[in-house]
């Protein structure tokens, strides 16, 4: 079995659901919980995987908590001085 994402125009939805009903032995409809929580879930997932790969490959630096704390403190000090 394969899983697909299908977009159906509003005015065609009833016809589509009738087709699914008539093909119920071959088609299963279920809601994707990920998309209910975040409509761009799969795009965000892809971006995060790319960031992780970039960190692993050395294309992007991941800061330690201490480095982050220092940089964010410096950032706020610079904002206050402007």
Secondary structure by P-SEA (a helix, b strand, c coil): cbbbbbbbcccaaaaaaaaaaaacccbbbbbccccccccaaaaaaaaaaaaaaaaaaccbbbbcaaaaaaaaaaaaaaaaac
